[in-house]
Amino acid sequence: MRARDTWVLLATIVGSSMAFIDGQVVTLALPAIQREFHASAGDVAWIVELYTLVLGSLMLLGGALADRYGRKRAFVYGVAFFTLGSIGCAFAWSIPSMLVARVAQALGGMLFVPASLAILGDHFSGNARGRAIGIWSAFSALTSTLGPALGGALIDAFGWRSVFWINVPLAAFVIAAALWHVRESRDENAPHRLDWLGAALSTLGFGAITYGLIQSSSSGWNVAVQGAMLAGFALLAYFVLHEGRVASPLVPPDIFRSRTFAVINLATLFLYGSLGAMFYEMPFVMIQAHGYTALQTALATLPFGICTIVLARLAPMLARRIGVRAVLTIGPAIVGVGYLLLALLEPKQSYWASFFPGIVGIGLGMGITVAPLTMSVINAADPRHIGIASGINNAVSRIAGLLAIAALTVVLASIYGTSLARSLDAMQATPTERAAAAAQADRLGGAHFANPALQRASIRAFENGYRGVATGCALLAALAALADAFGIEEAKLRT
């Protein structure tokens, strides 16, 4: 491999890893952020949800901008804007200021994430392209696995703000490497008009639904929440109509004429929704209910990444031997078993008897699912739409996490409230104790009480809510397995 090839690979790997790592490390920092800003569970949820909303909704638009105006330009500008957002997060003094900075990060990410693979596709050709994408995938998975451990160590040693500062030296390296070694490329046949209205409709639609779900966990299903939900569904319905009429749609409607492609994306919605919700809530229960540090939490989830990396190389061979449909049915089913093991979690058990079996189960299931699912998305789509097919599946996986986190947080809050109320009745709590519990109800596991009995009751209620989330995730994984088992046409995937 030539020196220039190595630099291009390094730039795209490190650049992409910034977005992947940031998405995982921030969840480790959320308990500390909640404590410092005295925030509710809904407030800190927006730190993840708003970033995912903007990134997922605008990912396809970012790819179109890169194709039209230049992939190198989009990559460099995106990394720079992402880094400015990271600095803004590091200096945040409140939840609103943090949310503004997170939007800036997402706007940068929606440019450089799709541009990174496009740069590899343009720079390499033939067998070299396959090897380059394989190296990119392997190192991206490795950094995504080891990154949280580094982030946890930084949080414990220097505080949560340090996880955002780490992006600055990484960005400096990426920008320098891209400017010196990446050549500019663009699609000369890219459409002259971009679907700005489609991007706005999808972002506002998903945003309104997410707002409604998050607010319902603390405010109930009041008029404002119901209005937001109805507005969100109306905007998404109009988005579907708009995409069928516009000359250059963000999502070409005819791409979903393939039943197998549609089913795989539906399964992606269920499976990645469960994964996003589980790994969003897990740091809270580990840190707030079980007393783990941020580093211990990161290391505790390491078996998931190891299983995924090891089995990712074996999964394609397994798919060729028993069939893609079988693998995409068995994999999510194993993931569901992992969630059920976490739902059986009992307090005061060791890590090896509580979290470890479930985390390994999820890792084993995802390890044999990810590669066949990615290949199937490409094989099931019309050859004209291979690029957009990959982009749609990527966007679906991110939007899935957005919606599942919001929906299952409602489940957690409902179970927490019911369980805590029962405990208050059992301990014959005084009106003062009930008022204290009500005042901090929206903080869930982050609530702190001077009364030790009330504190224990709050933690038990939070653990019960987490079991409800794990059960909901198991149901989503089962739906993914069923969709693949009965919806995939095996012959469509044999290319």
Legacy VTK file of the C-alpha trace (Angstrom):
# vtk DataFile Version 3.0
C-alpha trace
ASCII
DATASET POLYDATA
POINTS 495 float
0.000 0.000 0.000
1.363 3.407 -0.966
2.037 6.061 1.680
-0.791 8.211 0.314
-3.212 5.298 0.564
-2.273 4.842 4.216
-2.877 8.521 4.982
-6.284 8.451 3.288
-7.236 5.386 5.324
-6.025 6.966 8.555
-7.926 10.186 7.902
-11.218 8.418 7.212
-10.839 5.892 10.043
-10.001 8.476 12.710
-12.624 10.875 11.361
-15.421 8.313 11.390
-14.331 7.042 14.789
-14.819 10.523 16.265
-18.555 10.313 15.547
-18.883 6.670 16.656
-16.949 7.138 19.900
-18.734 10.381 20.755
-22.112 8.690 20.522
-21.029 6.012 23.021
-18.885 8.016 25.439
-21.483 10.724 25.982
-23.858 8.164 27.522
-21.166 7.420 30.140
-20.996 11.129 30.956
-24.763 11.628 31.294
-25.054 10.657 34.996
-22.325 13.190 35.866
-23.929 15.844 33.647
-27.320 15.203 35.264
-25.772 15.583 38.710
-23.898 18.818 37.893
-26.815 20.563 36.179
-29.487 19.127 38.554
-31.325 17.987 35.435
-34.316 15.714 34.955
-34.132 12.414 33.066
-35.942 14.062 30.142
-33.414 16.922 30.009
-30.394 14.634 29.759
-32.195 12.398 27.255
-32.214 15.328 24.827
-28.397 15.448 24.923
-28.411 12.113 23.071
-31.753 12.435 21.296
-31.191 15.827 19.661
-27.780 14.763 18.331
-29.212 11.516 16.952
-32.249 13.289 15.487
-30.231 15.810 13.486
-27.561 13.308 12.441
-29.992 10.571 11.417
-32.516 12.814 9.686
-29.931 14.753 7.685
-27.500 11.915 6.888
-28.858 11.444 3.350
-28.818 15.181 2.724
-25.198 15.292 3.906
-24.284 12.563 1.421
-25.994 14.498 -1.381
-24.135 17.684 -0.433
-20.819 15.799 -0.484
-21.556 14.345 -3.931
-22.515 17.742 -5.315
-19.999 20.147 -3.745
-17.042 17.813 -3.126
-16.407 14.939 -0.728
-13.100 16.265 0.573
-14.651 19.676 1.221
-17.632 18.139 3.044
-15.315 15.909 5.073
-13.003 18.721 6.199
-15.789 21.228 6.896
-17.778 18.561 8.722
-14.884 17.580 11.008
-14.157 21.260 11.738
-17.788 22.023 12.593
-18.048 18.861 14.712
-14.968 19.970 16.658
-16.391 23.449 17.279
-19.487 21.745 18.655
-17.286 19.550 20.886
-15.572 22.640 22.307
-19.003 24.146 22.915
-20.008 21.010 24.846
-16.850 21.228 26.954
-17.699 24.817 27.925
-21.441 24.194 28.417
-22.872 25.860 31.524
-26.437 24.536 31.283
-28.563 21.960 29.487
-29.721 24.485 26.797
-26.130 25.491 26.002
-25.175 21.821 25.796
-28.036 21.146 23.360
-26.955 23.980 21.044
-23.424 22.555 20.958
-24.748 19.044 20.306
-26.700 20.305 17.284
-23.458 21.800 15.950
-21.763 18.419 16.409
-24.573 16.660 14.546
-24.485 19.133 11.647
-20.773 18.451 11.288
-21.316 14.693 11.575
-23.990 14.623 8.865
-21.345 15.988 6.475
-18.232 13.972 7.281
-19.738 10.569 8.198
-21.166 9.832 4.699
-18.239 11.611 3.035
-15.666 9.307 4.666
-16.871 6.159 2.885
-17.381 8.112 -0.347
-13.724 9.216 -0.184
-12.606 5.592 0.200
-14.815 4.539 -2.701
-13.296 7.203 -4.941
-9.650 6.797 -3.874
-9.500 2.991 -4.106
-10.714 0.709 -6.880
-11.061 -3.015 -7.558
-9.836 -5.416 -4.890
-8.022 -2.573 -3.141
-11.370 -0.911 -2.459
-12.699 -4.043 -0.746
-9.565 -4.337 1.383
-9.692 -0.642 2.294
-13.343 -0.792 3.356
-12.578 -3.974 5.331
-9.728 -2.216 7.160
-11.953 0.843 7.723
-14.724 -1.345 9.183
-12.357 -3.336 11.409
-10.593 -0.302 12.869
-13.854 1.609 13.272
-15.256 -1.339 15.253
-12.055 -1.571 17.308
-12.025 2.141 18.178
-15.741 2.021 18.977
-14.999 -0.828 21.399
-11.936 0.674 23.080
-13.089 4.308 22.907
-15.587 4.072 25.776
-12.892 2.629 28.059
-10.702 5.672 27.331
-13.703 7.940 27.845
-14.554 6.307 31.160
-10.991 6.765 32.389
-11.057 10.441 31.368
-14.394 11.027 33.121
-13.154 9.447 36.360
-9.830 11.304 36.278
-10.705 14.728 34.823
-14.500 15.026 34.756
-17.098 14.703 32.000
-15.907 17.763 30.054
-12.660 15.996 29.145
-14.420 13.553 26.782
-15.244 16.463 24.470
-11.727 17.934 24.518
-10.259 14.682 23.173
-11.876 15.479 19.807
-9.660 18.557 19.289
-6.271 16.814 18.688
-8.000 14.047 16.712
-9.662 16.622 14.463
-6.383 18.475 13.930
-4.772 15.247 12.688
-7.733 14.353 10.453
-7.971 17.789 8.838
-4.228 17.965 8.200
-4.143 14.463 6.671
-7.189 15.202 4.487
-5.866 18.531 3.221
-2.470 17.045 2.287
-3.396 13.596 0.986
-7.087 13.363 -0.038
-7.957 14.465 -3.561
-11.211 16.230 -4.260
-13.995 14.301 -5.993
-17.654 14.855 -6.745
-20.485 13.274 -8.692
-20.825 15.200 -11.956
-24.296 13.694 -12.421
-25.557 14.707 -8.978
-28.967 16.442 -9.087
-28.827 20.231 -9.265
-31.706 20.629 -6.800
-31.493 19.171 -3.324
-34.525 18.059 -1.351
-34.315 20.643 1.429
-38.044 20.445 2.143
-37.875 16.657 2.541
-34.986 17.008 4.997
-36.904 19.627 7.008
-40.123 17.569 7.068
-38.399 14.392 8.271
-36.373 16.224 10.931
-39.360 18.152 12.291
-41.604 15.078 12.157
-39.267 12.809 14.097
-38.402 15.704 16.416
-42.061 16.343 17.315
-42.692 12.657 18.051
-39.534 12.432 20.155
-40.501 15.579 22.076
-43.943 14.155 22.779
-42.577 10.851 24.060
-39.928 12.438 26.296
-42.305 15.042 27.737
-44.971 12.426 28.412
-42.618 10.669 30.848
-42.696 13.701 33.170
-45.826 15.676 32.185
-48.212 12.893 31.231
-50.286 12.803 28.065
-51.444 16.410 28.242
-52.713 18.533 25.337
-49.222 19.786 24.402
-47.812 16.249 24.256
-50.743 14.949 22.200
-50.460 17.934 19.849
-46.747 17.311 19.327
-47.335 13.636 18.550
-50.128 14.379 16.066
-48.047 17.095 14.402
-45.109 14.700 14.115
-47.143 11.978 12.419
-48.758 14.546 10.107
-45.352 15.916 9.066
-44.019 12.410 8.357
-47.142 11.585 6.324
-46.601 14.726 4.270
-42.915 13.768 3.900
-43.952 10.462 2.296
-46.301 12.278 -0.108
-43.635 14.861 -0.908
-40.999 12.242 -1.713
-43.326 10.725 -4.320
-43.742 14.049 -6.115
-40.336 15.752 -6.035
-37.896 15.287 -8.947
-34.857 14.489 -6.760
-36.241 12.919 -3.581
-34.191 12.412 -0.453
-35.546 8.833 -0.300
-36.582 7.452 -3.740
-39.962 5.726 -3.098
-39.316 2.995 -5.673
-36.387 1.681 -3.621
-38.923 0.130 -1.216
-40.607 -1.852 -3.983
-38.225 -4.652 -3.039
-40.059 -6.537 -0.304
-36.816 -7.917 1.087
-35.223 -4.457 1.272
-38.268 -3.074 3.085
-38.344 -6.006 5.544
-34.630 -5.759 6.334
-35.015 -2.062 7.123
-38.036 -2.830 9.311
-35.951 -5.432 11.167
-33.148 -2.855 11.446
-35.619 -0.432 13.026
-36.596 -2.983 15.689
-33.113 -4.397 16.345
-31.117 -1.159 16.449
-33.906 0.528 18.369
-33.531 -2.067 21.112
-29.744 -1.738 21.057
-29.843 2.061 21.293
-32.294 2.032 24.204
-30.428 -0.653 26.157
-26.994 0.970 25.917
-28.497 4.372 26.703
-30.103 3.186 29.962
-27.353 0.755 31.045
-24.813 3.392 32.244
-27.497 4.989 34.414
-28.371 1.753 36.229
-24.709 0.743 36.572
-23.551 4.120 37.921
-26.595 5.357 39.831
-28.012 2.078 41.143
-24.969 -0.210 41.416
-22.212 2.287 42.207
-19.967 1.630 39.185
-17.525 4.320 38.060
-17.578 5.537 34.450
-14.460 3.450 33.658
-15.923 0.334 35.281
-19.110 0.825 33.261
-17.135 1.099 30.022
-15.099 -2.007 30.817
-18.264 -3.878 31.810
-19.685 -3.453 28.309
-16.410 -4.446 26.620
-17.504 -8.106 26.083
-20.217 -6.837 23.729
-17.658 -5.228 21.414
-15.271 -8.182 21.589
-18.021 -10.668 20.648
-19.161 -8.442 17.792
-15.662 -8.066 16.325
-14.762 -11.765 16.632
-17.995 -13.089 15.125
-18.210 -10.456 12.370
-15.553 -12.380 10.389
-17.374 -15.702 10.799
-20.895 -14.458 10.085
-20.593 -14.268 6.253
-19.387 -17.892 6.147
-22.277 -18.932 8.374
-24.706 -17.092 6.088
-23.363 -18.939 3.048
-23.712 -22.276 4.844
-27.217 -22.009 6.354
-28.674 -19.042 4.463
-29.002 -15.332 5.119
-32.605 -15.584 6.320
-31.650 -18.158 8.956
-28.776 -16.033 10.259
-30.916 -12.880 10.356
-33.535 -14.821 12.321
-31.182 -16.557 14.764
-29.040 -13.458 15.459
-31.829 -11.150 16.710
-33.333 -14.064 18.658
-30.040 -14.484 20.561
-29.968 -10.718 21.156
-33.471 -11.002 22.646
-32.295 -13.742 25.016
-29.497 -11.406 26.144
-32.042 -8.711 26.979
-34.145 -11.203 28.946
-31.073 -12.164 30.982
-30.628 -8.480 31.856
-34.316 -8.282 32.772
-33.636 -10.976 35.415
-31.013 -8.715 36.993
-31.112 -8.822 40.793
-29.618 -6.164 43.073
-26.381 -6.825 44.976
-25.289 -9.604 42.630
-21.772 -9.576 41.195
-21.141 -8.294 37.677
-20.505 -11.858 36.455
-23.887 -13.047 37.738
-25.899 -10.025 36.620
-24.717 -7.905 33.684
-22.108 -10.179 32.075
-24.365 -13.001 30.722
-26.789 -10.571 29.112
-24.073 -8.390 27.576
-22.365 -11.456 26.088
-25.689 -12.696 24.697
-26.345 -9.360 22.997
-22.794 -9.333 21.605
-23.059 -12.873 20.234
-26.368 -12.104 18.522
-25.211 -8.824 17.014
-21.897 -10.383 15.991
-23.564 -12.858 13.641
-26.178 -10.313 12.471
-24.359 -7.108 11.515
-22.324 -8.244 8.490
-25.096 -10.337 6.829
-27.572 -7.521 7.438
-25.266 -4.979 5.778
-24.661 -7.262 2.796
-28.370 -7.988 2.486
-29.285 -4.302 2.331
-26.986 -3.883 -0.664
-28.016 -7.125 -2.393
-31.745 -6.511 -1.946
-31.668 -3.041 -3.524
-31.743 -2.156 -7.195
-28.126 -1.753 -8.445
-28.929 1.882 -9.319
-29.636 2.612 -5.657
-26.793 0.828 -3.858
-25.389 4.047 -2.397
-28.726 5.413 -1.280
-29.718 1.970 0.065
-26.726 1.961 2.412
-27.494 5.531 3.458
-31.144 4.720 4.181
-30.218 1.729 6.335
-27.684 3.838 8.248
-30.303 6.536 8.829
-32.917 3.945 9.889
-30.549 2.493 12.496
-29.980 5.944 14.022
-33.639 7.003 13.952
-34.501 3.632 15.525
-32.364 4.446 18.569
-33.899 7.926 18.741
-37.473 6.608 18.907
-36.753 3.588 21.127
-34.907 5.653 23.750
-37.812 8.105 23.913
-40.491 5.385 24.034
-38.773 3.097 26.544
-37.903 6.046 28.799
-41.676 6.481 29.109
-41.902 2.805 30.140
-39.088 3.238 32.680
-40.649 6.375 34.187
-44.067 4.716 34.460
-42.713 1.613 36.224
-40.501 3.775 38.463
-43.473 5.875 39.581
-45.708 2.878 40.244
-43.001 0.929 42.098
-41.971 3.919 44.223
-45.601 4.606 45.144
-45.982 1.008 46.373
-42.802 1.331 48.458
-44.019 4.597 49.990
-47.287 2.901 50.970
-45.446 -0.104 52.425
-43.133 2.065 54.534
-46.071 4.293 55.580
-44.251 7.377 54.334
-45.103 10.738 55.838
-46.543 13.579 53.714
-43.114 15.246 53.802
-41.424 12.121 52.402
-44.069 11.781 49.700
-43.587 15.414 48.714
-39.809 14.901 48.520
-40.302 11.852 46.278
-42.699 13.753 44.019
-40.307 16.701 43.724
-37.529 14.481 42.339
-39.658 11.978 40.424
-38.420 13.233 37.041
-34.783 12.549 37.984
-35.378 8.761 38.237
-32.101 7.068 39.229
-30.481 10.482 39.798
-32.780 11.327 42.714
-31.070 11.829 46.088
-32.859 11.681 49.444
-31.608 12.301 52.976
-33.787 9.463 54.266
-31.864 6.164 53.626
-35.075 4.115 53.389
-36.489 6.477 50.778
-33.205 6.379 48.857
-33.257 2.569 48.795
-36.878 2.596 47.643
-35.995 4.972 44.809
-33.113 2.778 43.652
-35.303 -0.354 43.740
-37.959 1.443 41.715
-35.327 2.508 39.170
-34.051 -1.073 38.861
-37.617 -2.260 38.267
-37.971 0.340 35.529
-34.738 -0.867 33.944
-36.084 -4.437 33.918
-39.103 -3.109 32.051
-36.800 -1.495 29.486
-34.859 -4.763 29.065
-38.125 -6.658 28.532
-39.233 -4.085 25.953
-35.901 -4.468 24.155
-36.378 -8.251 24.095
-39.773 -7.744 22.463
-38.246 -5.482 19.790
-35.529 -8.064 19.064
-38.199 -10.765 18.731
-40.098 -8.595 16.246
-36.884 -8.190 14.219
-36.396 -11.980 14.153
-40.003 -12.566 13.075
-39.817 -9.933 10.341
-36.684 -11.555 8.889
-38.040 -15.095 9.234
-41.283 -14.430 7.362
-40.411 -11.466 5.148
-37.027 -12.141 3.539
-36.953 -13.748 0.101
-33.730 -15.789 0.190
-33.376 -15.888 -3.604
-33.200 -12.070 -3.745
-30.015 -12.105 -1.659
-27.985 -14.653 -3.658
-25.824 -12.337 -5.757
LINES 1 496
495 0 1 2 3 4 5 6 7 8 9 10 11 12 13 14 15 16 17 18 19 20 21 22 23 24 25 26 27 28 29 30 31 32 33 34 35 36 37 38 39 40 41 42 43 44 45 46 47 48 49 50 51 52 53 54 55 56 57 58 59 60 61 62 63 64 65 66 67 68 69 70 71 72 73 74 75 76 77 78 79 80 81 82 83 84 85 86 87 88 89 90 91 92 93 94 95 96 97 98 99 100 101 102 103 104 105 106 107 108 109 110 111 112 113 114 115 116 117 118 119 120 121 122 123 124 125 126 127 128 129 130 131 132 133 134 135 136 137 138 139 140 141 142 143 144 145 146 147 148 149 150 151 152 153 154 155 156 157 158 159 160 161 162 163 164 165 166 167 168 169 170 171 172 173 174 175 176 177 178 179 180 181 182 183 184 185 186 187 188 189 190 191 192 193 194 195 196 197 198 199 200 201 202 203 204 205 206 207 208 209 210 211 212 213 214 215 216 217 218 219 220 221 222 223 224 225 226 227 228 229 230 231 232 233 234 235 236 237 238 239 240 241 242 243 244 245 246 247 248 249 250 251 252 253 254 255 256 257 258 259 260 261 262 263 264 265 266 267 268 269 270 271 272 273 274 275 276 277 278 279 280 281 282 283 284 285 286 287 288 289 290 291 292 293 294 295 296 297 298 299 300 301 302 303 304 305 306 307 308 309 310 311 312 313 314 315 316 317 318 319 320 321 322 323 324 325 326 327 328 329 330 331 332 333 334 335 336 337 338 339 340 341 342 343 344 345 346 347 348 349 350 351 352 353 354 355 356 357 358 359 360 361 362 363 364 365 366 367 368 369 370 371 372 373 374 375 376 377 378 379 380 381 382 383 384 385 386 387 388 389 390 391 392 393 394 395 396 397 398 399 400 401 402 403 404 405 406 407 408 409 410 411 412 413 414 415 416 417 418 419 420 421 422 423 424 425 426 427 428 429 430 431 432 433 434 435 436 437 438 439 440 441 442 443 444 445 446 447 448 449 450 451 452 453 454 455 456 457 458 459 460 461 462 463 464 465 466 467 468 469 470 471 472 473 474 475 476 477 478 479 480 481 482 483 484 485 486 487 488 489 490 491 492 493 494
